[in-house]
C-alpha cells in the first residue's frame, strides 16, 4: 500500500507527446477514481481503520486498472507498428546499398572503357604527329595509276573516318561514364539516407518496446497493490464483522433510548410539522450537501456479505452547519460509539431524527429547538471515513428511509 500514493503520479508522468505507453489519465478518469474512493469510503464506514485504508487502495487500483491495461494494449500496438516500420526501413536500406554497388560497378566499367578509348585516340594522334598518315597521303597522291590512286584515296577516307569515329567514341564513352558517375553519387546519397532512416526506425522501435515494458510494469504494480490490500482486508474480516455487530447493538440501544424518551414525553405531537411520513417533504434537508449514500441493505464491497445502512449520508465540508430537520426536543446529545458525536431530536408521535459524526454539538439534551435551527457542525467522528452527515429518521426507535421525509429536490 505504500506505492499507491505515487501511482497516479506515475501515470501522469507517462504519456507525453507520443509518449510512454501507460498514457496520461483524462480528467474523467481521475474523477472516476475519486468517485470510486468516495463510494468505497461510504461502504466501509463501519469497518476498521486498516480495512478502510485497504478499501481506498482497492477503489483506486480498480479504477486505474482498466486505463492502465488499455495503455498496455496501445503500447504493444505501437511496438508492432514500429517493428514493421523498422523492418521496412531495413529492407529499403539493403536495396539502396545493392543499388549503390551496381551503380559503382557500372561506373567502374564505364571509366575503364573511357580509358581504353583514350589510349586508342592517343595512339592515333601520336601516329599523326610522327607523320605516318602524311607519308601515306603522299604515297597516294604520288601514284601515276588513276585506278590505283582512287583505291588509295578510298583508303585515306577510311582512315580519316576511323579517326573521327574514334574521337566520337571517346566523347560518347566519357558522357556515359559521367552519367554513371552521377548515378553512383545519387545512389550513394540514397543509401546513406535509407540507412539513417533504418537506424531511426530501429531506435523508435526500441523506445516503444521500453514504453510497453513500463506500461506492463505499471499494471503489475497496480495488481500487486490490489492483492496486498485484499490480503489485509481478508485478514481482518472477523474483526470487521464483530465491529458491525457492535454498531448494530449500539443502534438497538439508541432505539430503546428514543422509545423511552418518546414515552416519557407523552408522544402527543403529530410528527413532522409538514405532514411527514412517506409522502415526503415533511422535514427540511439538514445540511447543505449532496447525497453520498442511500438507506437500506447493500453488499459489502470486499466480503460480499449483506450490511444494513440505517440512514442517508450527505457529503459536506468539515464544520458545515447542521440544521434541525423540524422543531422538537433534543433527546440525545453526546458521544455514541460508531455514531461519534450524535444528536437526536424528538418530534412527537414517536418520530425522531438523528445527526451523526458531528465535529461539534451546539445543543443539549432536553433543549427545545426550532425547524432550521443550527444544532451542530459536520465532522468525521466515530466510524467515519470522511466529513459527512449521517442522517436518520426513526419511528418508535426503528430506522426508516429518510428520503420519504425530505424534499424531493434534496435542497434547502
BAMAR-437330 format. One record per residue (C-alpha): residue in one letter; x, y, z; residue number from 1. Coordinates in Angstrom, 3 decimals. Layout:
BEGIN
['A', [X, Y, Z], NUM],
...
This chain:
BEGIN
['X', [0.000, 0.000, 0.000], 1],
['X', [2.987, 2.318, 0.296], 2],
['X', [3.146, 2.660, -3.501], 3],
['X', [-0.461, 3.682, -4.074], 4],
['X', [0.252, 7.330, -3.338], 5],
['X', [2.588, 7.528, -6.355], 6],
['X', [0.555, 5.521, -8.844], 7],
['X', [-1.378, 8.489, -10.180], 8],
['X', [1.820, 10.497, -10.372], 9],
['X', [3.456, 7.685, -12.337], 10],
['X', [0.588, 7.643, -14.786], 11],
['X', [0.577, 11.421, -15.082], 12],
['X', [4.306, 11.493, -15.838], 13],
['X', [3.668, 8.985, -18.623], 14],
['X', [2.139, 9.827, -21.962], 15],
['X', [3.982, 12.870, -23.209], 16],
['X', [3.968, 13.512, -26.977], 17],
['X', [3.659, 10.093, -28.437], 18],
['X', [4.993, 9.155, -25.077], 19],
['X', [5.028, 6.329, -22.661], 20],
['X', [2.507, 3.691, -23.280], 21],
['X', [0.720, 3.913, -19.942], 22],
['X', [-0.771, 7.175, -21.207], 23],
['X', [-1.951, 10.225, -19.280], 24],
['X', [-5.280, 9.712, -17.494], 25],
['X', [-8.025, 12.055, -18.627], 26],
['X', [-9.831, 14.278, -16.164], 27],
['X', [-12.851, 11.992, -16.454], 28],
['X', [-10.686, 9.043, -15.410], 29],
['X', [-9.281, 10.957, -12.453], 30],
['X', [-12.798, 11.987, -11.432], 31],
['X', [-13.875, 8.357, -11.647], 32],
['X', [-11.041, 7.401, -9.287], 33],
['X', [-12.301, 9.929, -6.740], 34],
['X', [-15.895, 8.756, -7.142], 35],
['X', [-14.859, 5.160, -6.573], 36],
['X', [-12.883, 6.120, -3.491], 37],
['X', [-15.863, 8.056, -2.096], 38],
['X', [-18.213, 5.149, -2.820], 39],
['X', [-15.859, 2.701, -1.145], 40],
['X', [-15.478, 5.033, 1.840], 41],
['X', [-19.226, 5.178, 2.386], 42],
['X', [-19.500, 1.410, 2.166], 43],
['X', [-16.698, 0.847, 4.671], 44],
['X', [-17.545, 3.392, 7.346], 45],
['X', [-18.373, 0.557, 9.774], 46],
['X', [-15.037, -1.223, 9.161], 47],
['X', [-11.717, -0.997, 10.986], 48],
['X', [-9.239, 1.727, 10.072], 49],
['X', [-6.934, -0.841, 8.455], 50],
['X', [-9.718, -2.159, 6.249], 51],
['X', [-10.801, 1.357, 5.318], 52],
['X', [-7.280, 2.098, 4.092], 53],
['X', [-7.233, -1.182, 2.171], 54],
['X', [-10.593, -0.258, 0.671], 55],
['X', [-9.206, 3.049, -0.581], 56],
['X', [-6.347, 1.185, -2.265], 57],
['X', [-8.802, -1.246, -3.836], 58],
['X', [-11.023, 1.562, -5.091], 59],
['X', [-8.053, 3.393, -6.585], 60],
['X', [-6.457, 0.378, -8.230], 61],
['X', [-9.766, -0.906, -9.606], 62],
['X', [-10.467, 2.497, -11.133], 63],
['X', [-6.975, 2.824, -12.617], 64],
['X', [-6.508, -0.735, -13.889], 65],
['X', [-8.784, -0.557, -16.966], 66],
['X', [-6.953, 2.513, -18.248], 67],
['X', [-3.547, 1.019, -17.438], 68],
['X', [-4.417, -2.247, -19.201], 69],
['X', [-5.702, -0.317, -22.206], 70],
['X', [-2.427, 1.603, -22.233], 71],
['X', [-0.546, -1.703, -22.436], 72],
['X', [-2.644, -2.743, -25.439], 73],
['X', [-1.974, 0.573, -27.156], 74],
['X', [1.734, 0.339, -26.337], 75],
['X', [2.015, -3.161, -27.748], 76],
['X', [0.233, -1.971, -30.886], 77],
['X', [2.768, 0.833, -31.257], 78],
['X', [5.592, -1.658, -30.762], 79],
['X', [4.227, -3.848, -33.554], 80],
['X', [3.831, -0.850, -35.878], 81],
['X', [7.347, 0.365, -35.081], 82],
['X', [8.798, -3.084, -35.739], 83],
['X', [7.070, -3.193, -39.141], 84],
['X', [8.430, 0.257, -39.977], 85],
['X', [11.918, -0.741, -38.839], 86],
['X', [11.842, -3.917, -40.945], 87],
['X', [10.650, -1.960, -43.999], 88],
['X', [13.334, 0.677, -43.472], 89],
['X', [15.964, -2.062, -43.171], 90],
['X', [14.819, -3.640, -46.440], 91],
['X', [14.934, -0.260, -48.163], 92],
['X', [18.434, 0.362, -46.800], 93],
['X', [19.629, -3.021, -48.075], 94],
['X', [18.077, -2.344, -51.507], 95],
['X', [19.757, 1.067, -51.597], 96],
['X', [23.133, -0.480, -50.758], 97],
['X', [22.682, -3.052, -53.564], 98],
['X', [21.746, -0.262, -55.984], 99],
['X', [24.855, 1.644, -54.924], 100],
['X', [27.065, -1.373, -55.561], 101],
['X', [25.537, -1.866, -59.018], 102],
['X', [25.945, 1.827, -59.862], 103],
['X', [29.558, 1.758, -58.682], 104],
['X', [30.265, -1.282, -60.848], 105],
['X', [28.670, 0.421, -63.862], 106],
['X', [30.772, 3.500, -63.265], 107],
['X', [33.974, 1.468, -62.946], 108],
['X', [33.203, -0.319, -66.218], 109],
['X', [32.417, 2.975, -67.980], 110],
['X', [35.617, 4.531, -66.660], 111],
['X', [37.615, 1.567, -67.942], 112],
['X', [36.069, 1.893, -71.420], 113],
['X', [36.884, 5.609, -71.421], 114],
['X', [40.473, 4.838, -70.538], 115],
['X', [40.739, 2.292, -73.362], 116],
['X', [39.234, 4.720, -75.878], 117],
['X', [41.503, 7.487, -74.650], 118],
['X', [44.567, 5.298, -75.161], 119],
['X', [43.395, 4.388, -78.691], 120],
['X', [42.924, 8.047, -79.568], 121],
['X', [46.336, 8.865, -78.138], 122],
['X', [47.905, 6.264, -80.431], 123],
['X', [46.195, 7.794, -83.460], 124],
['X', [47.309, 11.289, -82.553], 125],
['X', [50.823, 10.037, -81.896], 126],
['X', [50.978, 8.381, -85.317], 127],
['X', [49.722, 11.597, -86.931], 128],
['X', [52.275, 13.579, -85.045], 129],
['X', [55.050, 11.288, -86.277], 130],
['X', [53.892, 11.794, -89.903], 131],
['X', [52.754, 8.232, -90.646], 132],
['X', [49.497, 9.412, -92.100], 133],
['X', [51.172, 12.197, -94.077], 134],
['X', [53.524, 9.674, -95.631], 135],
['X', [50.590, 7.544, -96.574], 136],
['X', [48.826, 10.537, -98.117], 137],
['X', [51.945, 11.463, -100.116], 138],
['X', [52.156, 7.938, -101.425], 139],
['X', [48.531, 8.023, -102.512], 140],
['X', [48.809, 11.388, -104.244], 141],
['X', [52.091, 10.414, -105.944], 142],
['X', [50.543, 7.455, -107.773], 143],
['X', [50.540, 7.673, -111.610], 144],
['X', [47.920, 4.972, -111.951], 145],
['X', [44.459, 6.572, -111.771], 146],
['X', [42.802, 3.392, -110.619], 147],
['X', [45.455, 2.853, -108.005], 148],
['X', [45.142, 6.455, -106.897], 149],
['X', [41.352, 6.085, -106.438], 150],
['X', [41.827, 2.973, -104.347], 151],
['X', [44.399, 4.743, -102.247], 152],
['X', [42.070, 7.763, -101.844], 153],
['X', [39.316, 5.449, -100.622], 154],
['X', [41.755, 4.042, -98.064], 155],
['X', [42.637, 7.583, -96.995], 156],
['X', [38.965, 8.447, -96.500], 157],
['X', [38.511, 5.257, -94.489], 158],
['X', [41.455, 6.131, -92.317], 159],
['X', [40.142, 9.658, -91.707], 160],
['X', [36.653, 8.357, -90.903], 161],
['X', [38.200, 5.887, -88.463], 162],
['X', [39.970, 8.671, -86.657], 163],
['X', [36.780, 10.748, -86.443], 164],
['X', [34.868, 7.729, -85.206], 165],
['X', [37.470, 7.143, -82.539], 166],
['X', [37.085, 10.731, -81.359], 167],
['X', [33.277, 10.432, -81.292], 168],
['X', [33.544, 7.101, -79.492], 169],
['X', [35.751, 8.593, -76.801], 170],
['X', [33.357, 11.527, -76.384], 171],
['X', [30.380, 9.154, -76.086], 172],
['X', [32.150, 6.929, -73.594], 173],
['X', [33.112, 9.897, -71.483], 174],
['X', [29.475, 11.066, -71.461], 175],
['X', [28.332, 7.593, -70.436], 176],
['X', [30.960, 7.487, -67.701], 177],
['X', [29.837, 10.890, -66.431], 178],
['X', [26.218, 9.684, -66.302], 179],
['X', [27.330, 6.539, -64.480], 180],
['X', [29.278, 8.665, -62.012], 181],
['X', [26.213, 10.847, -61.345], 182],
['X', [24.048, 7.752, -60.890], 183],
['X', [26.555, 6.291, -58.419], 184],
['X', [26.649, 9.561, -56.444], 185],
['X', [22.850, 9.673, -56.272], 186],
['X', [22.744, 6.021, -55.221], 187],
['X', [25.312, 6.731, -52.504], 188],
['X', [23.190, 9.593, -51.141], 189],
['X', [20.047, 7.441, -51.233], 190],
['X', [21.846, 4.605, -49.460], 191],
['X', [23.062, 6.959, -46.722], 192],
['X', [19.536, 8.356, -46.282], 193],
['X', [17.995, 4.887, -46.199], 194],
['X', [20.491, 3.687, -43.610], 195],
['X', [19.803, 6.746, -41.427], 196],
['X', [16.064, 6.099, -41.710], 197],
['X', [16.605, 2.460, -40.753], 198],
['X', [18.615, 3.458, -37.693], 199],
['X', [15.923, 5.966, -36.672], 200],
['X', [13.150, 3.394, -37.128], 201],
['X', [15.088, 0.864, -35.066], 202],
['X', [15.589, 3.421, -32.276], 203],
['X', [11.865, 4.213, -32.390], 204],
['X', [11.007, 0.537, -32.070], 205],
['X', [13.329, 0.197, -29.088], 206],
['X', [11.721, 3.237, -27.439], 207],
['X', [8.235, 1.821, -27.986], 208],
['X', [9.339, -1.501, -26.547], 209],
['X', [10.654, 0.232, -23.422], 210],
['X', [7.372, 2.124, -23.090], 211],
['X', [5.390, -1.094, -23.369], 212],
['X', [7.556, -2.649, -20.679], 213],
['X', [6.912, 0.372, -18.433], 214],
['X', [3.160, 0.098, -19.043], 215],
['X', [3.172, -3.593, -18.203], 216],
['X', [5.176, -2.867, -15.046], 217],
['X', [2.584, -0.249, -14.052], 218],
['X', [-0.219, -2.781, -14.428], 219],
['X', [1.735, -5.354, -12.448], 220],
['X', [2.300, -2.748, -9.729], 221],
['X', [-1.411, -1.955, -9.549], 222],
['X', [-2.282, -5.637, -9.347], 223],
['X', [0.289, -6.150, -6.589], 224],
['X', [-1.185, -3.240, -4.623], 225],
['X', [-4.648, -4.660, -5.142], 226],
['X', [-3.618, -8.117, -3.972], 227],
['X', [-1.895, -6.714, -0.910], 228],
['X', [-4.966, -4.662, 0.010], 229],
['X', [-7.231, -7.677, -0.419], 230],
['X', [-4.983, -9.742, 1.824], 231],
['X', [-5.111, -7.048, 4.508], 232],
['X', [-8.884, -6.781, 4.284], 233],
['X', [-9.459, -10.522, 4.295], 234],
['X', [-7.240, -10.987, 7.333], 235],
['X', [-9.489, -8.584, 9.256], 236],
['X', [-12.840, -9.990, 8.124], 237],
['X', [-13.810, -11.427, 11.501], 238],
['X', [-12.853, -8.185, 13.241], 239],
['X', [-14.930, -6.158, 10.785], 240],
['X', [-17.907, -8.473, 11.302], 241],
['X', [-17.602, -8.044, 15.051], 242],
['X', [-17.457, -4.261, 14.673], 243],
['X', [-20.574, -4.265, 12.502], 244],
['X', [-22.427, -6.321, 15.092], 245],
['X', [-21.306, -3.871, 17.751], 246],
['X', [-22.643, -0.949, 15.710], 247],
['X', [-25.972, -2.709, 15.274], 248],
['X', [-26.141, -3.276, 19.018], 249],
['X', [-25.452, 0.429, 19.566], 250],
['X', [-28.272, 1.222, 17.148], 251],
['X', [-30.665, -1.004, 19.117], 252],
['X', [-29.636, 0.651, 22.369], 253],
['X', [-30.274, 4.051, 20.788], 254],
['X', [-33.667, 2.844, 19.584], 255],
['X', [-34.567, 1.844, 23.150], 256],
['X', [-33.493, 5.250, 24.467], 257],
['X', [-35.566, 7.031, 21.813], 258],
['X', [-38.635, 4.925, 22.602], 259],
['X', [-38.198, 5.662, 26.291], 260],
['X', [-37.828, 9.368, 25.578], 261],
['X', [-40.968, 9.321, 23.446], 262],
['X', [-42.952, 7.564, 26.183], 263],
['X', [-41.814, 9.994, 28.869], 264],
['X', [-42.869, 12.987, 26.732], 265],
['X', [-46.300, 11.522, 26.083], 266],
['X', [-45.781, 11.402, 22.316], 267],
['X', [-48.778, 13.632, 21.669], 268],
['X', [-47.340, 15.868, 18.998], 269],
['X', [-48.186, 14.637, 15.491], 270],
['X', [-44.805, 14.008, 13.933], 271],
['X', [-43.203, 16.211, 11.321], 272],
['X', [-44.724, 19.675, 11.102], 273],
['X', [-45.046, 19.390, 7.356], 274],
['X', [-47.245, 16.290, 7.410], 275],
['X', [-44.319, 13.833, 7.334], 276],
['X', [-44.311, 10.105, 6.542], 277],
['X', [-43.622, 8.544, 3.199], 278],
['X', [-45.364, 11.284, 1.251], 279],
['X', [-42.104, 13.299, 1.577], 280],
['X', [-41.247, 16.954, 2.229], 281],
['X', [-42.172, 16.746, 5.944], 282],
['X', [-38.610, 17.638, 7.037], 283],
['X', [-36.150, 20.221, 5.831], 284],
['X', [-32.837, 18.973, 4.490], 285],
['X', [-30.480, 19.044, 7.480], 286],
['X', [-27.304, 20.215, 5.698], 287],
['X', [-26.123, 21.907, 2.519], 288],
['X', [-24.549, 18.963, 0.716], 289],
['X', [-25.139, 16.191, -1.794], 290],
['X', [-26.444, 12.702, -1.097], 291],
['X', [-23.478, 10.332, -0.996], 292],
['X', [-25.071, 7.149, 0.330], 293],
['X', [-28.576, 5.660, 0.480], 294],
['X', [-30.592, 3.932, 3.161], 295],
['X', [-31.008, 0.152, 3.025], 296],
['X', [-29.270, -3.164, 2.505], 297],
['X', [-26.101, -3.264, 0.466], 298],
['X', [-23.387, -5.759, -0.369], 299],
['X', [-20.015, -5.401, 1.286], 300],
['X', [-17.543, -4.478, -1.489], 301],
['X', [-14.828, -6.813, -0.174], 302],
['X', [-16.502, -9.682, 1.657], 303],
['X', [-19.731, -9.892, -0.340], 304],
['X', [-21.847, -10.026, 2.821], 305],
['X', [-25.058, -8.007, 3.309], 306],
['X', [-24.938, -4.961, 5.540], 307],
['X', [-27.675, -2.555, 6.565], 308],
['X', [-27.135, 1.182, 6.299], 309],
['X', [-29.688, 2.859, 8.539], 310],
['X', [-29.649, 6.385, 7.168], 311],
['X', [-28.860, 8.732, 4.296], 312],
['X', [-25.413, 10.288, 4.086], 313],
['X', [-24.813, 13.844, 2.895], 314],
['X', [-21.304, 14.871, 1.857], 315],
['X', [-20.392, 18.312, 3.184], 316],
['X', [-17.291, 20.156, 4.262], 317],
['X', [-15.867, 19.740, 7.741], 318],
['X', [-17.533, 22.291, 10.039], 319],
['X', [-20.536, 22.888, 7.746], 320],
['X', [-23.692, 23.787, 9.664], 321],
['X', [-26.186, 21.060, 10.608], 322],
['X', [-29.809, 22.191, 10.969], 323],
['X', [-32.739, 20.622, 12.816], 324],
['X', [-34.981, 18.984, 10.217], 325],
['X', [-38.005, 20.072, 12.233], 326],
['X', [-38.881, 21.557, 15.583], 327],
['X', [-38.721, 19.326, 18.630], 328],
['X', [-36.856, 18.407, 21.788], 329],
['X', [-33.269, 17.171, 21.955], 330],
['X', [-33.483, 13.638, 23.368], 331],
['X', [-29.845, 12.644, 22.898], 332],
['X', [-26.702, 14.746, 22.767], 333],
['X', [-23.191, 13.390, 23.083], 334],
['X', [-20.857, 10.573, 22.090], 335],
['X', [-22.348, 7.285, 20.897], 336],
['X', [-19.776, 4.698, 19.740], 337],
['X', [-19.708, 4.315, 15.961], 338],
['X', [-22.061, 7.284, 15.567], 339],
['X', [-19.404, 9.525, 17.070], 340],
['X', [-20.780, 12.908, 18.190], 341],
['X', [-24.546, 12.377, 17.924], 342],
['X', [-27.666, 14.484, 18.356], 343],
['X', [-31.223, 13.118, 18.215], 344],
['X', [-34.323, 15.335, 18.204], 345],
['X', [-37.789, 14.028, 19.117], 346],
['X', [-40.595, 15.493, 17.045], 347],
['X', [-43.519, 13.795, 18.752], 348],
['X', [-45.678, 10.886, 17.676], 349],
['X', [-42.727, 8.521, 18.051], 350],
['X', [-40.808, 10.300, 15.274], 351],
['X', [-37.217, 11.402, 15.795], 352],
['X', [-34.244, 12.441, 13.683], 353],
['X', [-30.577, 11.729, 14.434], 354],
['X', [-27.441, 13.513, 13.234], 355],
['X', [-24.182, 11.536, 13.459], 356],
['X', [-20.389, 12.032, 13.073], 357],
['X', [-20.526, 15.691, 14.114], 358],
['X', [-17.399, 17.663, 14.899], 359],
['X', [-19.317, 19.905, 17.338], 360],
['X', [-22.698, 19.796, 19.068], 361],
['X', [-24.451, 23.096, 19.804], 362],
['X', [-27.453, 21.860, 21.800], 363],
['X', [-28.032, 19.875, 24.991], 364],
['X', [-30.403, 17.089, 25.930], 365],
['X', [-33.824, 18.467, 26.912], 366],
['X', [-33.382, 21.671, 24.904], 367],
['X', [-36.167, 22.790, 22.543], 368],
['X', [-35.059, 23.527, 19.002], 369],
['X', [-36.827, 25.100, 16.063], 370],
['X', [-37.035, 23.912, 12.464], 371],
['X', [-33.889, 25.040, 10.649], 372],
['X', [-32.032, 25.898, 13.844], 373],
['X', [-28.280, 25.251, 13.762], 374],
['X', [-27.649, 22.332, 16.119], 375],
['X', [-24.118, 21.191, 15.220], 376],
['X', [-21.289, 21.013, 12.673], 377],
['X', [-20.316, 18.348, 10.166], 378],
['X', [-17.364, 16.169, 11.110], 379],
['X', [-15.967, 12.652, 10.834], 380],
['X', [-16.154, 11.287, 14.366], 381],
['X', [-16.894, 7.648, 15.207], 382],
['X', [-16.890, 5.101, 12.378], 383],
['X', [-16.493, 7.535, 9.523], 384],
['X', [-14.182, 7.776, 6.522], 385],
['X', [-14.547, 11.468, 5.814], 386],
['X', [-16.527, 14.574, 6.665], 387],
['X', [-20.243, 13.932, 6.127], 388],
['X', [-23.577, 13.897, 7.930], 389],
['X', [-25.199, 10.544, 8.613], 390],
['X', [-28.906, 11.414, 8.908], 391],
['X', [-31.501, 9.014, 10.299], 392],
['X', [-35.247, 9.148, 10.674], 393],
['X', [-36.681, 6.810, 13.331], 394],
['X', [-40.266, 5.852, 14.010], 395],
['X', [-40.680, 4.434, 17.520], 396],
['X', [-36.944, 3.890, 17.541], 397],
['X', [-36.808, 1.942, 14.258], 398],
['X', [-34.875, 3.327, 11.308], 399],
['X', [-36.818, 4.215, 8.166], 400],
['X', [-35.773, 5.660, 4.814], 401],
['X', [-35.154, 9.402, 5.298], 402],
['X', [-35.870, 10.187, 1.655], 403],
['X', [-39.566, 9.642, 2.333], 404],
['X', [-39.470, 12.628, 4.696], 405],
['X', [-37.178, 15.031, 2.851], 406],
['X', [-37.837, 17.380, -0.084], 407],
['X', [-37.710, 15.501, -3.386], 408],
['X', [-35.156, 18.002, -4.689], 409],
['X', [-32.869, 17.327, -1.700], 410],
['X', [-32.283, 21.036, -1.373], 411],
['X', [-32.615, 23.544, 1.401], 412],
